[in-house]
Amino acid sequence: EYAHHLQHLAGITDAKISVAPSAEVERRAELQATCWSATMTFHNAAVVFNDETLGSWEERLETMLVDGVHGNRDSIRHWGVRGLYASTLGDCDTWVAPSELVA
């Protein structure tokens, strides 16, 4: 939910609601939030990221809700892992990604 707050602060939420609503627009927002969540978790000094933590993160991705809004399992996995290795929040730019990566 913090990533959605950042989307709001960055103006992404306002931009999202200014375009015609669609399932893909919602998925792009949700998958970006998933990716940002991974980035923030990985770079949080309070979290020791090791094999156990990575396994726990991957398990979380496998159990996230698949409902047409949050993306399919492959997309959730893709953006959830991509965020772990992101150098910047721009690496989580789902808005320019091909549709098949935000399915």
C-alpha positions in Angstrom: 0.0 0.0 0.0 2.9 2.3 0.6 3.8 2.0 -3.1 0.3 3.2 -4.0 0.9 6.2 -1.8 4.1 6.9 -3.7 2.2 6.6 -6.9 -0.2 9.2 -5.6 2.7 11.6 -4.6 4.4 11.2 -7.9 1.2 12.1 -9.8 0.8 8.6 -11.3 -2.6 8.1 -9.7 -3.9 11.4 -11.2 -2.5 10.4 -14.6 -4.1 7.0 -14.3 -7.6 8.4 -13.6 -7.3 10.9 -16.4 -7.3 8.1 -19.0 -10.1 5.8 -20.0 -10.5 3.1 -17.3 -9.5 -0.4 -18.3 -8.3 -3.6 -16.7 -4.9 -3.1 -18.3 -4.5 0.4 -16.8 -5.4 -1.0 -13.3 -3.0 -3.9 -13.8 -0.1 -1.6 -14.8 -0.7 0.4 -11.5 -0.9 -2.8 -9.4 2.2 -4.4 -10.9 4.2 -1.2 -10.6 3.2 -1.2 -6.9 4.4 -4.8 -6.6 7.7 -4.0 -8.2 8.2 -0.9 -6.0 7.4 -2.9 -3.0 10.1 -5.4 -3.9 12.6 -2.5 -4.5 11.9 -0.9 -1.2 12.1 -4.2 0.7 15.3 -5.2 -0.9 17.0 -1.8 -0.2 15.6 -1.5 3.4 18.6 -1.7 5.7 16.4 -3.3 8.4 15.8 -6.3 6.2 18.6 -8.9 5.8 18.1 -10.2 2.3 19.5 -13.7 2.0 18.3 -17.0 0.6 15.7 -17.4 3.2 14.3 -14.0 2.7 14.3 -14.5 -1.1 12.5 -17.7 -0.7 9.9 -16.0 1.5 9.5 -13.2 -1.1 9.1 -15.7 -3.9 6.5 -17.6 -1.8 4.6 -14.3 -1.3 4.5 -13.7 -5.1 3.1 -17.2 -5.6 0.3 -16.6 -3.2 -0.7 -13.0 -4.3 -4.2 -12.6 -5.5 -4.7 -13.3 -9.2 -8.0 -11.6 -10.0 -7.5 -9.8 -13.3 -6.6 -6.5 -11.5 -3.3 -7.5 -10.0 -1.9 -9.4 -13.0 -1.5 -13.0 -13.8 1.0 -15.2 -12.0 3.7 -14.7 -14.6 3.3 -10.9 -14.5 3.3 -10.8 -10.7 6.4 -13.0 -10.6 8.1 -10.9 -13.3 7.6 -7.5 -11.6 8.0 -8.8 -8.1 11.5 -10.2 -8.9 12.4 -7.3 -11.2 11.9 -5.0 -8.3 14.4 -6.8 -6.2 17.2 -6.1 -8.7 16.0 -2.6 -9.7 18.6 0.1 -9.5 16.0 2.9 -9.6 12.2 3.0 -9.3 12.2 3.7 -13.0 13.1 0.0 -13.5 9.5 -0.7 -12.4 8.0 1.4 -15.3 5.0 -0.8 -16.1 3.5 2.0 -18.1 5.9 1.5 -21.1 6.1 -2.3 -20.8 4.6 -4.4 -23.6 1.1 -5.6 -22.8 2.2 -9.2 -22.5 4.4 -8.2 -19.4 1.3 -6.7 -17.7 -1.2 -9.5 -18.4 
